[in-house]
């Protein structure tokens, strides 16, 4: 009799499992490549200043501190406009708002060709930050509409892998574009902004027609799978034990503030490396094209590491130590760079740091996604990202200040290593205080 019950019930279980697998597969195929390409373009336009600086700083006589201010002022605008942008995304819909963001940031990025001095440099970098504000947290929020919690680690990694890939592609590309120096009377660094800005505008126009606001509007999903996804997401919202609170109260809750501090430590390391790594490697005596290819090496390893790390985090359903361990790897490998004299071993240390950065990136956003109620997720995620991205100013500035003081950007990596160490300690505290919620 027992065997008969099992035999009868199994087809139902298999059918339910089959709907889940097929739904996640279809949604992933529809959204992740598209969102990954969009983020790849966003990231290239955000950090291509690192390669343009190889010529631009000399042409416009920018000191390390002027460059650091210009690279970092992007994030001040990002901070100011982030929360309003994410709230606007919920009001106007993801399709309209993400399309608007992409078109405006592409236009402003291409307009960097008109930089003539420090003032125009600061102004256009500020406008770029204002234009792009809300894109990343908007996508993070958008993914919660489509993917249950059990899939978010690997899905985030599949989306965020666009960042190291953007360097793997963008670094050699930027190095090559610099060789167009003199074409149509423009300098190589000006061509970097034009060639890498225009595709973002075209992608934004495509987004208007391709993107779907939520599962309810997904006519491309079969009805049975669409209903399963809607029911599953609603079930998780109902089961979420995070207390509902007004937005203003959520923005100053300990969950948001601690998550913001940990993200600040991560972002400082991410952009400190991104904005200065080409110049550090260029000091090895390489050409601009060679610098592009060598800069891509750490990020190639990092792309593989983050996918494997996120899958392990999903499989074990453990988030805290999967964030802390790579945080510590960043801190110690950056600090080691000051004591290494060999270019080869410096690259090894920087590769370990890059792997740590992107393994952290793959998991760190699962923490606030589990901690925040659906009613406050939009504002909370935006607040965490906007505060954390202030480190996008702090990280490059730390290295620029140390370089101007000591003559070595590598020494700045030691000062920078304190930030991920603080991030690691913050995540440990989060785990001790909110462990039950983080294990969902």
N, C-alpha and C positions, 0 to 999 in steps of 0.2 A: 504493500500500500504506500509506504514511504517513497519507494522508487517511482510509483505512478505520479505522486504529487510533484516530484522534482521534474519528471518528464513533461508534465503539463505546464509547469510554471516557467521553464527555461525559455521557450520561444518568446514569451512576453518580455523577459529580461533582455534577451538578445535583440529583440525588436527595438526596445528603448535605447539600449546601448548603440545600436546601429543608427538610430535617428540622431543621437548625440554626436557620434563620430562624424557622420556625413554633414551635419549642420555646421560643426566647427570647421570641418575641411572646406566647405563652400564659402563660409564667411571669411576664413583666413585667406583663401585664394583671391577673393574679391577685394579685400581691404588691405592686407599687409603689404603686398608689392606696391600698390598705389601709394599708401601712406609712407612706406619706406623711401620711395623715390622723392616724394614731396619733402620729407625730412632731410634727405641727402642734399637736395638743392638748397634748403634753408641753411643747413650747416656749412655748406661750401661758401655761401654768401656771407655767413657770419664770420668765418675765420680766414677767408682768403686774404685778409689784410696781413696775415703773417707772411705770406709769400710776396705780396705786393711791396711789403716793407723792405725786401732785399734791394729794390731799386728806389722806391718812393722816398725812403728816409734820407738817402743821399741827395736825390734830386731836390727835395723841398727843405733839406737841412733840418730834419726833425731829430731832436735829441732822444735818448731812450725814454725820458720821462714824458716828453710830448707824445711819442708813439704810445706809451702805456696809457696816458690819459685818453687818447683817441680810441684805442682798442677797448678800453674799459667803460667809456661813457655810454656806449651802447647799452650796457646793463643797468645804468641809472634810469634811462628811459624805459627799459624793459620792466624795471621794478615799479615805476610810476603807473604804467598803463596795463600791467598784467591782470590784476583783479577785475577792473572794469571790462577788459577784453573778454575774459572768460565768462563773466555774467552776460555780456552781449551775445556770446556764442549760444548760451542757453535760450536767450530771448529770440534771436533771429534764426537759429538753426545752424548746425555745423557746416552744411554745404555752403551757404551764403557767406558765413563769416570766415571760414578757412580760405575760400576763394579770394575774398577781399584782402586777407592778410598776404597771400602769396603774390598777388598782382602788385600791391603797394611796395612790398619789400624788394621785389625784383626791379621795380622802377627806381627806387632809392639807391639800391646797390649799383645799378648801372650808372646812376648820376655821380657816383664817386669819381668818375673820370674827370669831373670838373674841380676836384680839390686843387687849390693853389697855395694854401698855407695852413697854419694851425687852426685858425678860426673856422674855415670852411670844412676842414677835416673833422673837427669836433661836432659841428652842426650836422653834417651828413651822417656821421656815426650815431648821433643822438636820434635823428629821424629814422634811421634803420632800426634801432631798438624799439622805437614807438610803433613802427610799421609791423614788426614781427611779433610784438608782445601778444601773448595769448596763444601762439601756435602750438608750442609743445604741451603746455598744460591742457589746452583744448583737446589735443589728440589723446592725451592720457585719460581725460574725462570721457571722451568719445569711445575709447576702447572698453570702458566699463559698461557702456550700453550694449555691447555686443558679445563680451566674453565673460563667462562665469569665473569666480575667483580661482578655481583649480587650474585654470589655463593661463593665468595672467603673467606668471613669471616668464614662460617661454614666449608668449605673445609679445610682451614688452621687449624681450631680447630680440625677437624677430624684427620688431619695429626699430629699436634703438641701434641694431647692428648697422643701420644706415650711417651712423656717426663714424665708426672706424673705417667703413667702406668709403665714406666721403673723402677721407684722407688718403686711403689707398688709391682712389681714382683722382681726387682733386689735387693731391700734392704733385704727382708727375705732370698732370695736366697744367697746373699753374706754372710749374717750372718750364714747361714747353711754351706756354703762352708768353712768358717773359722774353722768349727769343724772337717774338714778333716786333720787337722794339724798332720803331721807325716806320712801320707800316701805316700809310695814310697820315703820316705826320704825328702819330701818337706814340707815347712811350709804352714799353712792355707792361708796366704796372697798370696803365690805363686800360689796356686790352684785357687784363685779368678781370676787371670789374665789368666790362661790357660783355665778354664771352660767357661769364658765369652768372650774370644778372638776367639776361634776356630769357633763358629757359624757364626761370621761375615765373615770369609773367605768362608765358604760354601754358605752363602747368596750372596756374591759377585759373585760367580760362577753361581748361579741361575739367578742373575740379567742379566748376559750377554745374556741368552736365553729368558728371560721373558719380559724385558722392551721394550717399543716402543718409538722411538725418538720423534714422534709428530703425530697429527691426520692424516696427509697425509699417514702415514705408518700403520695406524690402520686397518689391514685386519680383525680384530675381530669385527669391527663395521659394521653394515649394510650400504650399500652405501648412502642411503638417510640420515641417521643420521650422517655419516662421513661428507657428504657435508654440512649439516646444521651447524655442529661444526666448520668446516673450514671457512664457510661464516661468522658466528657470530664472531669468533675471528678476522678475517680480518676487519669486520665492526667496531669492537671496536678499533682496531689499527688505522683505518682511522679517527675515531671520537675523538681519544685522542688528546686533545689540547695542551698537554705538548710540548714545543718547542724542535725540534731536534737539537742536538749540538754534537761536537766532544767528544769522550770519556774523553779526558784529561780535557775538560772544564766542562763536567757533574760531574766529580769526585770532583771538587771544587765549585760546585754550592751551593747556600744556601739551596736548598731542600735536597741535599745529606748530607751536613754538619749538618744541624739541625736534620735530621732523624738519623744520626749517633750518635749525642749527646744524643738524647732521648733513643736510643737503648743501649747506654753505661750505662745509669742509670738503665735500666731494667736488663741487663746482670750481672751487679755488684751484684744486689740483688739475682738473680737466682743462680749464682755459689757460692756466699758467703754462701748461705744456703746449697746448695748441698754438698759442700766439708766439711762443718763443722757441719752440723746437726747431723750426726751419733755420733760425739764426744760430742756434747752438750747433746744429749739424753743419751749417755752412762754414763755421769756423774750423772745421776739420780740413779745409782747403779744397772743397768740392765746388764744381760749377753749379749753376742754378738748376739745370736739368738733373744732374747727379744728386743734388740736395733733395729734389722732389722724390726721386725713387728711394733714396735712403730713408727719408722721413716716413715713407709709407710702410716700412718694414715693421716697426712696433705695432702699428694698427692692424696689419694683416694677422699677426699672432693674436691680437686682442679680440678681433672679430670671432675667431674660432673659440677662444677661451670663454667669451661671454655666452655663447650659445650653449656650450657644454655645462657651464656653471648654472645657468638659469634652469636648464632641464633637471639638473640634480636638485636644485632648490624646490622645483615643482614636485618632483618625485618624492622627496622627503617631507614636503610641506613645512620646511624650516626656512625662516627668513632672516632672523637676527644674526646668527653667526655666518650665514652666507653673505651678509653685508659687512660684518666686522672684519673677517679674515682678509678680504681684498683691500679694505681700507688700510689695514696694517701693512699689507704688501706695498701699497703706494707710499706710505710714510717712510718706510725703511729704505726702499729702493731710491727714492728721491734724495734722501739724506746721504746715501752712499755715493751719489754722483760727485759730491764735493771732494771726496777722497780718492777718486779714480782718475788716473792720468792717461790711461789708454783709451783711444777712441772706440776700439772694439768693445772693451768692457763697459764703457759709458753707454754704448748702444744696448748691451745686455741689460743694464740697470734700467734704462729708459723703456725697454720692451717689457720688463716685469712691471714697471709702473703703469704702462699703458694697459696691460692685461688686468692689473688691479683696478684701474679706473673703470674699465668697461664691464668687469664682473660686478663691481659695485653698482654701476648704472643699471644693469640688468635686473637687480633685485630691490634696490632701495625704494623704488616707487610702489612696491607691493605693501610696504609698511603703512603709509597714509591711506592707501586704497582700502585696507582692512580696518583702519582705525576710525575713518570718518563715515558718518551717516550719509545716505544718498542726498538728503536735503541740503547738506552743507558741503558736499564734495566739490562742487564747482568753485566756490570761493576759497575753500580750504586748500585745494590742490594749487590754485593760482597763487595763493599767499605763500605757500611753501616754495613754489618755483620762483616767484618774484624775489622773495627774501634771499633764497639760496643763490640766485643769479647775481646778486650784488657782489658775490665772490668772483664773478666774471670780471669785475673791476678790480677787486682786491688782489686776485692771483697774479694777473699780468703786472699790476703796479708794484707788487712786492719784488718780482724779478727785475723789473725796470729800475727800481730804486737801488737794489743791491748791485746791479750791473753798473749804474752810473757812479756808485760809491766805490766799488772794488775793481771794476773793469771786467768782471766775469759774470755772465748770466748763469753759469753752472752753480755758483755760490748761492744764487737766489733760490735754487731748487731746495736747498737745505732749509731756508726760512719757510718756504712753501710747504715743506713736509709736516709742519706743525698742524696745518689745517685738516688733513685727513686723519691725523691722530685724534684731534678733538672730535671729529665726526664719528670715529670708532667708539670712543667713550660715550658719546651721546646715544648711539644705537644700543649699546649695552644697557644703559639706564632705561631706555624705552622698553627693551625686552623684559627687564625686571619689573617695571611698573605696569605694563600692559600686555604681559605675556599671553594671556588667554585669548585676547582679541587678535593678536598677531598670528596665532596658530590656526585661525579660521581658513 
